[in-house]
């Protein structure tokens, strides 16, 4: 990990680069270091792999955020704990756009997997599904577990997922059972031999003649599954959790896709969130502000005591350490709770209160009150 270069440095972009700039830089590097343009050049091959890894991270908002916060260490679990390989790369279509579809056989062992065209298992992979889940701040603070019903495609119970009524298949005559066809294709680098999915059998290498009457040869049917979703503490709006192997089963015995759980954050009646910090407005009276007091401030879990010193001004912000939210997949501890003091002016006064305020006004008249800096300026000073 210590030898890995910064992903922004790899792609030659700054940390504020937008998606378009990142993609443009990646395409340029992919064309420059593509192994077909640099045969038997291990250095170029490594640079191509490095660019693919950097693009995979920086083009994914969640992975990019983890990398920005914690560097390479923040991605320890992003690629299954084994480091980046071709199975983690989700932008094959971008490479198809650059090189005209398909890849040469030099990639057959690239990234530890078949780069040159999809395998039968990959071509039969089921679709990914997406669901949305709304969580309260209290649930986000400690993590939670939800049971959700979702419609999926599962193996047909009549043909056991084969798609065949008699469980018989014939080898595809076009690809001779390989599931792939090779052809010469003209690209920017000249003529290349490319590998693509067989159009006749769709990469399966076999043809079903006697189709199942229940699933019509697809090998799968719709059903409703109940799934458990474990939500770790500290998730944020727009992040997603991938449930591997719980999506649709692929046609005719294919592997399952995934379920993506998109996180939404419910609006809270008391707190506002900024990353792992929370903000709350706390109302106090004139007398509390002038004389000082000890107040009880609510938190997501319970409440804490906070001392208000005498002479506290409206808009003053107090920081309560560790009373915010945890950071996702991190041991850095919780954020803070920032309590902004709001001095409340009473709008209905009793006779006794009116007399007291009139008496107070006599003292106020002796004070020279002048305009000063805005609240925004004071807030900037507070955090600098």
C-alpha positions in Angstrom: 0.0 0.0 0.0 2.9 2.3 0.8 4.1 2.1 -2.8 0.8 3.1 -4.3 0.6 6.4 -6.0 -2.1 8.9 -5.3 -5.0 8.3 -7.6 -5.3 11.9 -8.6 -1.6 11.9 -9.5 -2.1 8.7 -11.6 -4.8 10.4 -13.7 -3.1 13.8 -13.7 -6.1 15.7 -12.3 -6.5 17.8 -9.2 -8.7 16.9 -6.3 -11.6 19.2 -7.4 -11.8 17.6 -10.8 -15.3 16.8 -12.0 -16.5 13.5 -13.5 -16.0 14.7 -17.1 -12.4 15.7 -16.5 -11.6 12.4 -14.7 -13.1 10.4 -17.5 -11.3 12.4 -20.2 -8.0 11.9 -18.5 -8.6 8.2 -18.0 -9.5 7.7 -21.7 -6.3 9.4 -22.8 -4.2 7.2 -20.5 -6.1 4.0 -21.5 -5.3 4.7 -25.2 -1.7 5.6 -24.5 -0.9 2.5 -22.4 -3.2 -0.1 -23.8 -1.3 -3.4 -24.1 -2.3 -3.9 -27.7 -0.5 -0.7 -28.6 2.5 -1.7 -26.3 3.0 -5.4 -26.9 5.3 -7.1 -24.4 5.7 -3.9 -22.5 5.2 -4.7 -18.8 5.7 -1.1 -17.8 2.9 0.0 -20.1 0.7 -2.8 -18.9 1.2 -1.8 -15.2 0.4 1.9 -16.1 -2.8 0.7 -17.8 -3.8 -1.3 -14.8 -3.0 1.6 -12.5 -5.1 4.0 -14.5 -8.0 1.5 -14.4 -7.8 1.2 -10.7 -7.6 5.0 -10.2 -10.6 5.5 -12.5 -12.7 2.9 -10.7 -12.1 4.7 -7.4 -12.4 8.4 -8.5 -15.5 7.8 -10.7 -17.4 6.2 -7.8 -18.7 8.9 -5.4 -18.5 6.6 -2.3 -15.1 5.2 -3.0 -13.8 8.7 -3.9 -15.0 10.1 -0.6 -13.3 7.3 1.4 -10.1 7.9 -0.5 -10.3 11.7 0.0 -10.7 11.2 3.8 -8.4 8.3 4.5 -6.2 7.6 1.4 -5.6 4.1 0.3 -6.3 2.8 3.8 -9.9 3.9 3.5 -10.4 1.4 0.6 -9.2 -1.7 2.5 -12.7 -3.3 2.3 -13.8 -1.7 -1.0 -12.3 -4.5 -3.2 -13.2 -7.5 -0.9 -10.0 -7.1 1.2 -7.8 -8.6 -1.6 -6.9 -5.5 -3.5 -8.1 -4.3 -6.9 -8.6 -6.8 -9.7 -10.5 -7.0 -12.9 -13.7 -8.3 -11.2 -13.9 -4.9 -9.4 -13.8 -2.9 -12.6 -17.2 -1.7 -13.5 -16.4 0.4 -16.6 -16.0 -2.1 -19.4 -18.4 0.0 -21.5 -16.0 2.9 -21.4 -13.2 0.7 -22.8 -15.6 -0.6 -25.5 -16.2 3.0 -26.5 -12.5 3.6 -26.8 -11.4 0.5 -28.6 -14.4 -0.4 -30.7 -15.7 -3.3 -28.6 -14.0 -6.4 -27.5 -10.4 -6.8 -26.3 -7.4 -8.8 -27.6 -6.3 -12.1 -26.2 -3.4 -10.3 -24.3 -5.9 -9.7 -21.5 -6.8 -13.3 -20.9 -4.8 -13.3 -17.7 -5.0 -9.5 -17.0 -6.1 -8.5 -13.5 -6.4 -12.1 -12.6 -9.4 -12.7 -14.8 -10.6 -13.0 -18.4 -10.3 -9.5 -19.9 -10.9 -10.7 -23.4 -14.6 -11.0 -23.6 -17.0 -12.2 -20.9 -17.1 -15.8 -19.7 -20.2 -17.9 -19.9 -20.8 -17.3 -16.2 -20.4 -13.6 -16.6 -22.7 -13.4 -19.7 -25.4 -15.2 -17.7 -25.1 -13.0 -14.6 -28.4 -11.8 -13.3 -29.4 -8.2 -13.1 -28.5 -6.0 -10.2 -31.5 -4.5 -8.3 -31.8 -1.3 -6.4 -34.0 -0.4 -3.5 -34.2 2.8 -1.4 -34.1 2.9 2.3 -34.9 6.0 4.5 -33.2 6.1 7.9 -33.5 8.4 10.9 -30.5 10.1 12.4 -30.9 7.9 15.5 -30.7 4.8 13.3 -27.7 6.2 11.5 -25.9 6.9 14.8 -25.9 3.3 16.0 -26.5 1.3 12.9 -29.6 -0.8 12.3 -31.0 -3.9 10.6 -34.0 -3.9 8.4 -36.2 -6.6 6.8 -37.3 -5.7 3.3 -39.4 -7.5 0.8 -38.3 -7.3 -2.8 -39.3 -8.8 -6.1 -36.6 -10.9 -7.7 -36.2 -13.5 -10.4 -35.4 -16.9 -9.0 -34.7 -20.3 -10.7 -37.8 -21.9 -12.3 -39.1 -24.7 -10.2 -40.3 -26.7 -13.1 -37.0 -27.0 -15.1 -34.7 -26.3 -12.1 -33.4 -23.2 -13.8 -32.1 -25.0 -17.0 -34.8 -23.5 -19.3 -35.1 -26.9 -21.0 -38.2 -29.0 -20.8 -36.2 -32.3 -21.2 -32.9 -30.9 -19.7 -31.2 -31.4 -23.1 -29.2 -28.8 -25.0 -27.2 -28.7 -28.2 -23.8 -27.1 -28.7 -23.9 -23.8 -30.5 -22.8 -24.2 -34.1 -21.6 -20.6 -34.5 -19.1 -20.6 -31.6 -18.8 -24.4 -31.3 -19.7 -24.2 -27.6 -17.1 -21.6 -26.7 -19.6 -18.8 -26.1 -17.3 -16.4 -27.8 -16.4 -15.5 -31.3 -13.2 -13.9 -32.6 -13.1 -11.4 -35.4 -10.7 -8.9 -36.9 -11.7 -5.3 -36.2 -10.2 -2.0 -37.4 -9.3 0.3 -34.5 -7.3 3.4 -33.9 -4.2 1.3 -33.6 -4.8 -0.7 -36.8 -6.3 -4.1 -37.2 -6.8 -6.2 -34.0 -8.3 -9.5 -33.3 -11.1 -9.1 -30.8 -13.2 -11.4 -28.8 -17.0 -10.8 -28.2 -20.0 -12.7 -27.0 -21.5 -15.1 -29.5 -24.7 -13.6 -30.8 -26.4 -16.9 -31.4 -26.2 -18.4 -27.9 -25.5 -15.1 -26.0 -22.3 -16.4 -24.6 -23.7 -19.7 -23.2 -22.2 -22.0 -25.8 -25.4 -24.1 -26.0 -28.8 -23.9 -27.6 -32.1 -25.0 -26.0 -34.5 -26.6 -28.5 -37.3 -27.8 -26.3 -38.0 -24.9 -24.0 -39.7 -25.1 -20.6 -43.4 -24.3 -20.8 -43.4 -22.4 -17.5 -40.5 -20.0 -17.9 -40.4 -20.2 -21.8 -36.7 -21.2 -21.8 -35.4 -18.4 -19.6 -34.9 -20.7 -16.6 -36.2 -18.2 -14.0 -39.5 -16.8 -12.6 -40.5 -13.9 -10.5 -41.0 -14.2 -6.7 -40.9 -12.1 -3.6 -37.9 -12.5 -1.2 -37.5 -11.1 2.3 -33.9 -9.9 2.8 -32.1 -8.6 5.9 -30.1 -5.4 5.4 -27.5 -4.5 8.0 -26.8 -0.8 8.0 -23.5 0.2 9.6 -23.3 3.3 11.8 -22.4 6.5 10.1 -23.9 6.1 6.6 -24.8 9.2 4.7 -27.4 10.4 2.2 -26.7 9.0 -1.3 -24.4 6.2 -0.2 -25.3 2.6 -1.1 -24.8 -0.8 0.4 -24.1 -3.7 -2.0 -25.7 -7.0 -1.1 -23.7 -9.4 -3.2 -25.4 -12.4 -4.8 -29.0 -11.4 -3.7 -30.3 -9.9 -6.9 -31.8 -11.7 -9.9 -30.6 -15.1 -10.8 -29.1 -15.2 -14.3 -30.9 -17.0 -17.1 -30.5 -20.7 -17.3 -28.4 -21.3 -14.3 -26.5 -18.1 -14.4 -25.0 -16.4 -11.3 -27.0 -13.9 -9.2 -26.6 -10.2 -9.5 -26.5 -7.9 -6.5 -28.9 -5.7 -4.6 -27.9 -2.0 -4.2 -29.5 -0.4 -1.1 -29.5 3.4 -1.7 -29.5 5.3 1.6 -31.7 8.3 2.2 -31.6 10.4 5.4 -34.9 11.5 7.0 -35.1 15.1 8.1 -34.8 15.4 11.8 -37.0 17.7 13.9 -34.1 18.9 16.1 -30.8 18.2 14.5 -29.1 19.2 11.2 -26.1 17.2 9.9 -22.8 18.2 8.4 -20.7 15.1 7.9 -20.2 13.6 11.3 -21.1 16.8 13.2 -24.6 17.7 14.3 -26.1 21.2 14.8 -28.9 22.2 17.1 -30.5 25.6 18.0 -31.1 25.9 21.8 -33.5 28.6 23.1 -32.8 30.4 26.4 -34.3 33.4 28.1 -32.8 36.8 28.7 -32.2 36.0 32.4 -30.4 32.8 31.5 -28.1 34.6 29.1 -27.4 37.5 31.5 -27.0 35.5 34.7 -25.7 32.2 33.3 -27.3 28.8 33.9 -26.9 25.0 33.4 -29.1 23.6 30.7 -29.9 20.1 29.5 -29.1 19.6 25.7 -30.7 16.7 23.9 -28.4 14.3 21.9 -29.3 11.5 19.6 -28.9 9.0 22.4 -30.0 10.8 25.6 -29.0 14.3 26.8 -26.0 16.1 28.4 -25.6 19.0 30.8 -24.1 22.2 29.4 -23.0 25.3 31.3 -24.1 28.7 30.0 -21.8 31.4 31.3 -23.1 34.8 32.4 -23.2 37.3 29.6 -23.7 34.7 26.9 -24.7 36.5 23.6 -27.3 35.4 21.1 -25.8 33.1 18.4 -22.9 31.9 20.5 -22.0 28.3 19.6 -20.9 25.7 22.1 -19.1 22.5 21.0 -20.0 19.3 22.8 -17.2 16.8 21.9 -18.1 13.3 20.8 -21.9 13.9 20.7 -22.1 13.7 16.9 -22.2 10.8 14.5 -19.6 8.1 13.9 -17.6 7.9 10.7 -18.4 5.0 8.4 -15.9 2.2 8.6 -13.6 4.2 10.9 -12.3 4.1 14.4 -11.8 7.9 14.6 -14.6 8.3 17.0 -17.7 10.4 16.8 -18.1 13.9 15.6 -19.3 16.8 17.7 -22.7 18.4 18.6 -22.7 22.2 18.0 -25.3 24.0 20.0 -26.2 27.5 18.9 -27.8 29.7 21.5 -30.9 31.5 20.6 -32.1 34.2 23.1 -35.9 34.3 23.0 -37.8 37.5 23.3 -41.2 37.0 25.1 -44.2 38.2 23.1 -46.7 38.1 26.0 -45.8 39.8 29.3 -47.7 39.7 32.6 -48.1 43.0 34.5 -45.3 42.0 36.9 -43.0 41.2 33.9 -43.8 44.4 32.2 -42.9 46.3 35.4 -39.6 44.5 35.6 -38.7 45.1 32.0 -39.5 48.8 32.4 -37.1 48.9 35.3 -34.5 47.1 33.3 -34.9 49.6 30.4 -33.7 52.3 32.8 -30.4 50.5 33.1 -30.2 49.7 29.4 -30.5 53.4 28.6 -27.2 54.0 30.3 -25.5 51.5 28.0 -24.1 52.6 24.6 -25.2 49.9 22.2 -23.5 50.0 18.8 -23.8 47.8 15.7 -21.0 45.2 15.1 -20.0 42.3 13.0 -22.6 40.0 11.5 -23.3 36.5 12.8 -21.7 35.0 9.7 -18.4 36.9 10.4 -18.5 35.7 14.0 -19.1 32.2 12.9 -16.1 32.3 10.6 -14.0 33.6 13.4 -15.2 30.7 15.7 -14.1 28.0 13.3 -10.7 29.6 12.3 
